[in-house]
């Protein structure tokens, strides 16, 4: 049994019929390059062996008795294959656009909670005989770094590896302890949390003083809440989802990074800023107020637990009010440097620890955004922007190399747009997830990302000339 952390549990608490909290990890491969068949039937037959290999795929949620305490994960090594393995066919001609439409459908239906929290979809009908394997897994199971670990276990780095056979001795199923054991166990956890609470309050007071001292000194801080202009994707969510993805070359991103002395993440955020500025301009004047982003940043220790969620969240101004793309990039770089400095000054784990007291943290994470949006007529923050360094080696499945790696997280009101980039095989696949009642065509955003990068690449020559002179 594994008790969910407060942060893991938050994704269950945030979830609703219009705000499912699963992530998507999809790969595209060519079965013809495999050394064994990669049919739906072959993948289905290999799935129990893959579950044996990847521990989080064995976890099923166990809700607390009488609503007391937090949920736990219990082992269910042999799930219902009819639920966990599904098949779909992309519409002709089977391009990235049609695959994106199929993935959008998968986002609209929440995962059930009485089975392990994932599904695998086999999507055929893609151009040139390609197929996609789409893993739909709850965010409570894994953040970006944990998902990377999961993918590197699910797939192989050795092209000679064959698809696994099921273990003759799978992990034994776990069951809810008897009430006589369960209640004392929950009581011990509750007492432990209560005894820690005074220290959490003391740490909160210390961080508050740190924030006040920074304000008094005139130093910049995280982007403020409720400052961005309200746009359609900040309206209340509905169940419909739109999804699009596009690939850009990492060499170009790194060229811009080197030319202007900024990070890869800064370039990624600048691309997001450009397409959002253009989206805003298509609807009217851009104005002086900038859009903002919640940017997840891994806090996972190298020698720590490999699963669950351990993420800090930077609040960053995207400088969408600046017209020049290079000036905008440099402003974003300054803003992320500020976010890094602010994080180093504060108690990095304080927010995680507050999530252990969900009824109180709910006020900050759900009540304040709703009330603030109504009072201020502005969203708490504009959107979610996440950039992840993907596998550093080629992944294989049955000998067939993974050609594309597509990943995205969910939407969380009022941030009805999520732009996620994962690097792999010399490229970065950038995904755009939207609510279709707010932004009908996510391709209008995704298709502009390569041009946003190209605009910066052209300006690299000027930057190089300036340094030379």
C-alpha positions in Angstrom: 0.0 0.0 0.0 1.2 3.5 -0.8 -0.5 6.6 0.6 -1.0 9.4 -1.8 0.9 12.6 -1.0 -1.0 15.9 -0.6 0.1 16.9 -4.1 -0.9 13.6 -5.7 -4.3 13.8 -4.0 -4.8 17.4 -5.3 -5.2 16.1 -8.8 -8.0 13.8 -7.6 -9.6 16.8 -5.8 -9.3 19.1 -8.8 -10.9 16.5 -11.1 -14.5 16.8 -12.4 -16.5 15.8 -15.4 -15.3 18.9 -17.2 -11.8 18.9 -15.8 -10.3 15.4 -16.0 -6.8 15.2 -14.6 -5.0 12.6 -16.7 -2.0 13.1 -18.9 -1.2 11.7 -22.3 2.0 10.0 -23.3 1.8 8.9 -27.0 4.4 7.4 -29.3 4.3 6.9 -33.1 6.2 4.0 -34.6 6.4 2.0 -37.9 5.4 -1.7 -37.2 7.3 -2.6 -40.4 10.6 -1.8 -38.7 9.9 -4.2 -35.8 11.4 -7.6 -35.5 8.0 -9.0 -34.4 4.4 -8.1 -35.1 3.1 -4.9 -33.5 -0.6 -5.5 -34.0 -3.3 -4.7 -31.6 -3.5 -8.3 -30.5 0.3 -8.5 -30.0 0.3 -5.3 -27.8 -2.6 -6.6 -25.8 -0.8 -9.9 -25.2 2.3 -8.1 -24.1 0.5 -5.7 -21.8 0.5 -7.9 -18.6 4.2 -8.3 -19.0 4.6 -4.5 -19.4 2.5 -4.0 -16.3 4.7 -6.4 -14.4 7.7 -4.3 -15.4 6.2 -0.8 -14.6 5.0 -0.7 -11.0 2.7 2.4 -11.2 0.6 0.6 -13.8 -0.4 -1.9 -11.0 -1.8 0.8 -8.7 -5.5 1.1 -8.1 -7.1 3.8 -5.9 -8.5 2.8 -2.5 -10.7 5.5 -1.1 -10.8 6.1 2.6 -13.5 4.4 4.8 -16.1 6.9 6.0 -14.3 9.6 4.2 -11.6 9.6 6.8 -8.1 10.2 5.7 -6.4 10.3 2.3 -6.7 7.7 -0.5 -4.1 5.0 -1.0 -2.7 3.1 -3.9 -3.1 -0.7 -3.6 -1.6 -3.3 -6.0 -3.7 -4.8 -8.7 -1.2 -6.5 -11.0 -3.8 -8.2 -13.2 -6.4 -5.6 -14.3 -9.2 -5.9 -16.8 -7.6 -5.9 -20.3 -10.9 -5.0 -21.9 -10.8 -1.7 -20.0 -7.0 -1.0 -20.1 -6.4 -1.9 -23.8 -8.5 0.0 -26.3 -8.4 0.5 -30.1 -9.3 3.4 -32.4 -8.7 4.2 -36.0 -7.7 7.7 -37.2 -9.6 9.2 -40.0 -8.0 9.4 -43.4 -5.5 10.5 -44.5 -4.0 9.8 -41.0 -1.8 12.8 -40.6 -0.8 14.5 -37.3 -4.0 16.4 -37.5 -6.1 13.3 -37.5 -4.0 11.7 -34.7 -4.5 14.9 -32.7 -8.2 14.6 -33.1 -8.2 11.1 -31.7 -6.1 12.1 -28.7 -8.5 15.0 -28.1 -11.3 12.5 -27.7 -9.3 10.5 -25.1 -9.0 13.6 -23.0 -12.7 14.1 -22.7 -13.5 11.0 -20.6 -12.1 10.8 -17.1 -10.5 7.6 -16.0 -12.6 5.4 -13.6 -11.4 5.1 -10.1 -12.2 1.4 -9.4 -9.4 0.1 -11.7 -5.7 1.0 -12.1 -5.6 4.6 -13.2 -4.5 4.2 -16.9 -5.5 3.0 -20.3 -3.5 2.1 -23.4 -5.0 3.0 -26.8 -3.8 1.5 -30.1 -4.5 3.9 -32.9 -4.1 2.7 -36.4 -5.0 4.3 -39.7 -2.0 6.6 -39.7 -0.2 7.6 -42.8 2.4 5.1 -44.2 1.2 2.3 -42.0 2.3 4.0 -38.8 0.5 3.3 -35.5 0.3 5.2 -32.2 0.4 3.8 -28.7 -1.3 6.3 -26.5 -0.9 6.0 -22.7 -3.6 7.8 -20.8 -2.5 7.9 -17.1 -3.8 9.9 -14.1 -1.6 12.9 -13.0 -1.9 11.6 -9.5 0.3 8.7 -10.5 3.2 10.7 -12.1 4.4 14.2 -12.9 6.8 14.9 -15.9 9.9 13.3 -14.4 8.0 10.3 -13.1 6.4 9.9 -16.6 9.9 9.9 -18.2 10.9 7.1 -15.8 7.8 5.3 -16.7 8.3 5.6 -20.5 11.9 4.4 -20.2 10.7 1.3 -18.4 7.7 0.7 -20.7 9.8 1.0 -23.9 13.3 -0.3 -24.4 16.6 1.3 -25.3 17.8 -1.9 -26.9 16.4 -2.6 -30.4 16.9 -6.3 -29.9 14.6 -6.6 -26.9 11.4 -8.5 -27.5 8.0 -7.7 -26.1 7.8 -9.1 -22.5 6.0 -12.2 -21.4 3.7 -12.0 -18.4 5.4 -13.1 -15.1 4.4 -16.5 -13.8 4.3 -14.8 -10.4 2.8 -11.4 -10.6 2.7 -9.1 -7.6 0.0 -10.3 -5.2 -3.2 -8.2 -5.0 -3.5 -6.0 -2.0 -6.8 -5.5 -0.2 -8.3 -3.0 2.2 -7.2 -3.8 5.8 -9.9 -4.8 8.3 -11.5 -1.9 10.1 -9.6 -2.8 13.3 -6.3 -2.2 11.4 -7.5 0.6 9.1 -8.8 3.1 11.6 -5.7 3.1 13.9 -3.5 3.5 10.8 -5.5 6.5 9.6 -5.5 7.9 13.1 -1.7 7.7 13.3 -1.5 9.6 9.9 -3.9 12.3 11.1 -2.0 12.8 14.4 1.2 13.0 12.5 -0.2 15.7 10.2 -1.6 17.7 13.2 1.7 17.6 15.0 3.4 19.0 11.9 0.9 21.8 11.4 2.4 24.4 13.9 5.8 24.1 12.1 4.0 24.6 8.7 2.4 27.8 10.1 5.8 29.0 11.4 7.4 28.3 8.0 4.6 30.2 6.4 5.2 33.2 8.6 8.9 33.1 7.7 8.2 33.0 4.0 5.7 35.8 4.4 8.5 37.9 6.0 10.8 37.0 3.1 8.2 38.1 0.6 7.6 41.4 2.4 11.4 42.1 2.7 11.8 41.5 -1.1 8.9 43.9 -1.8 10.4 46.6 0.5 13.7 46.3 -1.3 12.0 46.9 -4.6 13.1 43.6 -6.1 10.8 41.9 -8.7 9.0 38.7 -7.7 6.7 36.1 -9.2 4.1 37.3 -11.6 1.1 38.7 -9.7 -2.2 36.9 -9.7 -5.2 38.5 -11.6 -3.1 40.8 -13.8 -3.5 39.2 -17.2 -6.3 40.2 -19.6 -9.3 37.8 -19.7 -9.4 35.8 -22.9 -11.8 33.1 -24.1 -9.7 30.3 -22.9 -10.0 31.6 -19.3 -13.8 31.1 -19.2 -15.2 28.1 -17.2 -14.3 24.8 -18.8 -16.7 22.4 -20.6 -16.0 18.8 -21.5 -14.9 19.3 -25.1 -11.1 19.2 -25.9 -9.0 20.2 -28.9 -5.5 18.9 -29.3 -2.7 19.7 -31.8 1.0 19.1 -31.9 3.9 20.3 -34.0 7.6 19.5 -34.1 10.4 22.1 -34.1 14.2 21.4 -34.3 16.2 21.5 -31.0 19.2 22.8 -33.0 17.3 25.9 -33.8 16.1 26.4 -30.2 19.7 25.9 -29.0 21.0 28.4 -31.6 18.6 31.0 -30.3 19.5 30.1 -26.7 23.2 30.5 -27.4 22.9 33.7 -29.5 20.9 35.6 -26.8 22.4 34.0 -23.7 19.1 32.6 -22.5 17.9 29.1 -21.5 16.0 26.5 -23.7 13.0 27.0 -21.5 13.2 30.8 -22.1 13.0 30.2 -25.9 10.1 27.8 -25.4 8.2 30.4 -23.4 9.0 33.1 -25.9 7.5 30.9 -28.6 4.4 30.5 -26.5 4.3 34.3 -25.9 4.5 35.0 -29.6 1.5 32.8 -30.5 -0.6 34.0 -27.6 0.2 37.7 -28.5 -0.9 36.9 -32.1 -4.1 35.2 -30.8 -4.9 38.3 -28.7 -4.1 40.6 -31.6 -6.5 38.7 -33.8 -9.3 39.5 -31.4 -8.5 43.2 -30.7 -5.9 45.5 -29.3 -3.1 43.8 -27.3 -2.9 46.5 -24.7 -0.4 47.1 -21.9 -1.2 44.1 -19.7 0.8 40.9 -20.2 -0.4 37.4 -20.1 1.1 35.1 -17.5 1.9 31.4 -17.3 2.1 28.8 -14.5 5.4 26.9 -15.3 5.9 23.5 -13.6 9.5 22.9 -12.4 10.7 19.6 -11.2 11.9 19.3 -7.5 12.5 15.6 -7.6 15.7 14.6 -5.8 18.0 12.4 -7.8 17.9 9.7 -5.1 14.3 10.2 -4.1 11.0 8.4 -4.9 10.7 7.9 -8.6 6.8 8.2 -8.7 4.1 10.6 -7.8 4.4 14.4 -8.0 7.2 16.7 -6.8 6.8 19.9 -8.7 7.3 23.6 -8.0 5.3 26.1 -9.9 6.7 29.4 -11.2 4.3 32.2 -12.0 5.9 34.0 -15.0 5.0 37.1 -17.0 5.1 36.2 -20.7 5.8 39.8 -21.8 3.0 39.6 -24.5 2.7 43.4 -24.2 6.2 43.8 -25.9 6.1 43.9 -29.7 9.7 43.0 -30.6 10.3 39.3 -30.3 13.9 39.6 -29.1 13.0 42.2 -26.5 10.2 39.9 -25.4 12.6 36.9 -25.2 15.0 38.9 -23.0 12.1 40.1 -20.8 11.0 36.5 -20.3 14.5 35.4 -19.5 14.7 38.1 -16.8 11.4 36.9 -15.5 12.4 33.3 -15.2 15.7 34.3 -13.6 13.6 36.2 -11.0 11.4 33.1 -10.5 14.5 31.0 -9.9 15.9 33.5 -7.4 12.6 33.8 -5.6 12.3 30.0 -5.3 15.8 29.8 -3.9 14.9 32.5 -1.2 11.7 30.7 -0.1 10.9 27.5 1.5 10.7 25.3 -1.6 8.6 22.6 0.0 6.1 24.8 1.8 3.4 24.6 -0.9 3.8 20.8 -1.0 3.4 20.6 2.7 0.3 22.9 2.6 -1.2 20.4 0.2 -1.2 17.9 3.0 -4.0 20.0 4.5 -6.3 19.9 1.5 -9.4 21.5 3.0 -7.3 24.6 3.8 -5.2 24.5 0.6 -8.5 24.2 -1.4 -9.2 27.9 -0.5 -6.0 29.0 -2.2 -6.2 26.6 -5.2 -10.0 26.6 -6.0 -11.9 29.2 -4.1 -9.6 32.2 -4.6 -9.3 31.8 -8.4 -13.1 31.7 -8.7 -13.8 34.6 -6.4 -10.8 36.6 -7.7 -11.9 36.1 -11.3 -15.4 37.4 -10.5 -14.2 40.4 -8.6 -11.2 41.4 -10.7 -12.8 40.3 -14.1 -9.4 38.7 -14.8 -8.0 35.1 -14.5 -5.6 34.2 -11.8 -3.1 33.2 -14.4 -3.4 32.9 -18.2 -2.2 29.4 -19.1 0.0 26.4 -18.3 3.4 26.2 -20.1 5.6 23.1 -19.5 8.9 22.2 -21.1 10.4 18.7 -20.4 13.7 17.2 -21.5 12.7 13.8 -22.8 14.6 10.5 -23.3 18.2 11.0 -24.3 18.3 7.7 -26.2 16.1 6.2 -28.9 13.3 4.2 -27.5 12.1 0.9 -29.2 9.0 -1.3 -29.0 9.4 -4.7 -30.4 12.4 -3.5 -32.4 10.5 -0.6 -34.0 12.0 2.8 -33.1 9.8 5.4 -31.5 9.6 8.2 -34.1 7.6 10.7 -32.2 7.0 11.3 -28.5 3.8 13.3 -27.8 3.0 14.4 -24.2 0.6 16.8 -22.6 -0.9 17.5 -19.2 -4.5 18.5 -18.3 -6.3 21.9 -18.1 -7.1 23.5 -14.7 -9.5 26.4 -14.5 -9.0 29.2 -15.3 -6.1 28.1 -17.4 -7.9 26.7 -20.4 -4.8 26.4 -22.5 -1.9 24.0 -21.9 1.2 24.2 -24.1 3.7 21.4 -23.4 7.0 20.6 -25.1 9.0 17.4 -24.8 12.4 17.0 -26.5 13.3 13.7 -28.2 15.5 12.6 -31.2 16.7 16.1 -32.0 13.3 17.8 -32.0 10.8 19.2 -29.5 7.2 18.0 -30.0 5.0 20.9 -28.7 1.4 20.1 -27.8 -1.5 22.5 -27.5 -4.5 21.4 -25.5 -7.6 23.6 -25.3 -11.3 23.5 -24.4 -13.1 23.6 -27.7 -15.9 25.8 -26.4 -13.3 28.4 -25.8 -10.7 27.8 -28.6 -12.3 25.8 -31.4 -9.1 25.1 -33.4 -5.9 24.4 -31.4 -4.0 24.2 -34.8 -4.4 28.0 -35.1 -2.0 28.1 -32.0 0.2 25.1 -32.7 0.8 25.8 -36.4 2.3 29.2 -35.6 4.9 27.9 -33.2 7.5 27.0 -35.9 7.2 30.5 -37.4 7.6 32.0 -33.9 10.9 30.1 -33.6 12.0 31.0 -37.1 11.5 34.7 -36.3 14.0 34.4 -33.5 16.4 32.3 -35.6 16.5 35.1 -38.2 17.4 37.6 -35.5 20.3 35.4 -34.4 22.4 36.8 -37.2 22.0 40.3 -35.8 22.9 39.2 -32.3 26.0 37.4 -33.6 27.1 40.5 -35.5 26.6 42.7 -32.5 28.8 40.4 -30.3 31.5 40.3 -33.0 31.6 44.0 -33.4 
